[in-house]
C-alpha cells in the first residue's frame, strides 16, 4: 500500500456559537425534524491511497491524529453539539432516574470465581460503588462472611482504577492483580497479601494491554509467577511495543531486572497468551494467533533441573483450550474434525496429542466451558444461543444432561474441592446465579444470586428464525411484554454482533426493563460469524465471507417488519465494536430499513483498521488489504467508503471513548464526518466521545449510567416515544 497526501495539515474547523447550538436542539424535537444549524465543519483534505493499483481517496484521514489542535477543536465542538442535543430530550431526566434506580437498587453480584488455598475468591460488583472489588468467601453459601482483599474505589474515588484480572497463589495467601486506569486495559500487576490486603513486592509493568490481553500463572511454591510481557521501550520500535508478547518469570523479593525469559520468542507477532497452573507445578500457555481462532498450546512440565517448554499443539491441530485435572491429565477442547468441539485428555507424564483419549465426543451443541473436579467433568454447550449442560464421569466416561431453565445460558463453570462444581446460569428474564452441580442431582441455587428490582414476570421470550439471502436460518431472540400487538407500532431495537466466534447467549439486563416499560420490543440476533453453531457458523461470517453477517442482520430486520413487530419508522438497530461495524454496514447498505442507529466503539474504515495496534490482531478475522481477494471483500463493504452523498440516512448516535485500545476512536470520528457531509440537512448524526472510558471494559458505574441514558433517550426520541406519557 502506498499513500500520497495532497495536503498535510487540515484547516481548523469552525466552532459553532452557543446560540447556534441551542438552535440545534430542534434536531431531537420530532421524528422528522433535521438539524437546525451546521455541523462542526470538517474540512475535506483528500489523501489518495493505492491498493493493488486501485486509487482510494480519503477526505478525513487528518482526523486520525487526535494530538492535532484541529482535531481537538473539531471533537470538542462535536461533543458540545451532542451534549446539548441529548440533554434537551424531553423526559431524559426520567430515563436517567430509572436507569440509576435499576442499576444501583440491586444486590451484589459475583463473577470470576476461583477456588484456591481452601477459600473462594471472587470479583464482587456492589452498586453504588463505582468499581468491582476482589473478595474472598468461605463458601458460596456464606457471602455474609466475605473479606475484602482489594477495593479499587479506595485507590481512586472517581472509579478511574479497575481490576483487569486476578490470580491467587496456590497456597491462597497471595494474589496477583492487574490494575488499569480509565478503561484503558493497560495494566500492571500488583501483588497483595490476602489476609491483610497489604501490597507487597514490586509492580510488574507491561503485563496487560487490549491488543493481546494479559495473564499470570503462579509457580507451585507460591514464591513467584509467570506473566505475559510486552516489549519495554528500546527493546523494539515504538510501533511494536504492543506486539510480540512473551512469557517471563518474576521471583518475589527480586527486582524486575532479575526477571527471566521463559517462552515466547517463537510466538507470532500478534500472539494473545493465556497462562494456567497445574496442581503439580505444570504451566500451560494458550497462544492465539490474533483474533481469528488459531491456537497453539505450550506446556511446561513439572520436574527438577532445567525447565523446558514444549509445543503440545500447533495451529493446525485445532486444540483450542486446556484444563488441568487432579488425576494427572490435561483435558483439551479440540475442534479437529469436530467443529462443535470434543473433549480429549492426555497424560501429563507423556503428553502426546496423537495419543489423546476421547472423553466427550462432539454432540448437538457447541462446547463453550469445561471444568474438572475430582472424577467429574462438567461441560456447557450452545444450542444456537441457549445452553446445554453435560456431566461426565471420568472413570466410566458416561455422560448425562443436567436440566437448565428454559432459554438460559451457562456463563462459567468453576471447579471446587472434592468433586464439587459450580455453574453460573442466567436468562433474559432471570438474573445470574451460581448453582451447585452435585453428581446426579438437579442444580441447586447458592447464596451467590443477583436480586434485581427489574421484574420481568410480565415478559416473554420467543425464538423465531429469519431467512437470510442465501437461505440460512438465523435465530432471533425476541423479548417483549406479554400481549404485545403485532401492529407495526412497537418501538423495536434489533441488536447484533456476528464475529470472532463470539456468541450472543441469553443474558439478564436490568436496564432493558426501561425499553419494555415504554412499549418496546428488544431483539437479539444470532448471526453468522458468532459461535452459536460452532466453527462452521463462525467461518461462514469471517474473512471474505463477512457479507453473510450483514445479510443475516438485514434479513432479521425484514423479518421483524414482515411479522408486524415494527415498521422502518419504528425500528432501531444497535451494536458495538465488531457490532459497530455491523451497524455501519447495515446503515450504508439498507438506510431505508431503519429509523435510528446506535453504534458503540465501532469499526468503519476497513482499509486502514489494520494500521492500528489492535487492528493488526483483527487481520485473522477480517483479512488484510495486502491480499487482493481480501482487499476486494473489505472494500466492497467498508462502511466509510460506502457512504453516498445525498442519501437519506437514519439518525445515528456513535459513542466511543478516548482510552479505547481495542478500536481507535478515530474510526468513529471519520465515519461521523463522512455521514454529516453526505446529508447535512437530514436526520441527526451525533458523536459522543467520553474522556473517562475506553472500549467499555472497566468503565465506572456512573459512566455506564450516563451512556445508557444518552443512548436510550436518543432511540426513544427518534422512534417517536413520548417519555413523559408514563
Buried (B, 14 or more C-beta within 10 A) or exposed (E): BEEEBEEEEBEBBEBBEEEEBBBBBBBBBEBEEBBBBBBBBBBBBEBBBEBEEEEBEBBBBBBBEBEBEBBEBBBBBBBBBBBBBBBBBBBBBBBBEBBBBBBBBBBBBBBBBBBBBEBBBBBBBBBEBBBBBBBBBBBBEEBEEBEEBBBBBEBBEEBBBBBBBBBBBBBBBBBBBBBBBBBBBBBBBBBBBBEEBEEEBBEBBBBBBBBBBBBBBBBBEBBBBBBBBBBEEEEBEEEBBBBBBBBBBBBBEBEEEEBEEBBBEEBBEBBBBBBBBBBEBBBBBBBBBBBBBBBBBBBBBEEEEEBEBEBBBEBEBBBBBBBBBBBEBBBBBBBBEBBBBBBBBBBBEEBEBEEBEEBBEBBEBBBBBBBBBBBBBBBBBBBBBBBBBBBBBBEEBEBEEBEBBEBBBBBBBBBBEEBBBBBBBBBBBBBBBBBBBBEEEEBEEBBBBBEBEBEBEEBBBEEBBBBBEEEBEBBBBBBBBEEBEEEBBBBBBBBBBBBBBBBBBBBBBBBBBBBBEBBBBBBBBBBBBBBBBBBEBBBBBBBBBBBBBBBBBBBBBBBBBEBBBBBBBBBBBBBBBBBBBBBBBBBBBBBEBBBBBBBBBBBBBBBBBBBBBBBBBBBBBBBBBEBEEBBBBBBEBBBBBBBEEEBEBBBBBBBBBBBBBBBBBBBBBBBBBBBBBBBEEBBBBBBBBBEBBBBBBBBBBBBBBBBBBBBBBBBBBBBBBEBEEE
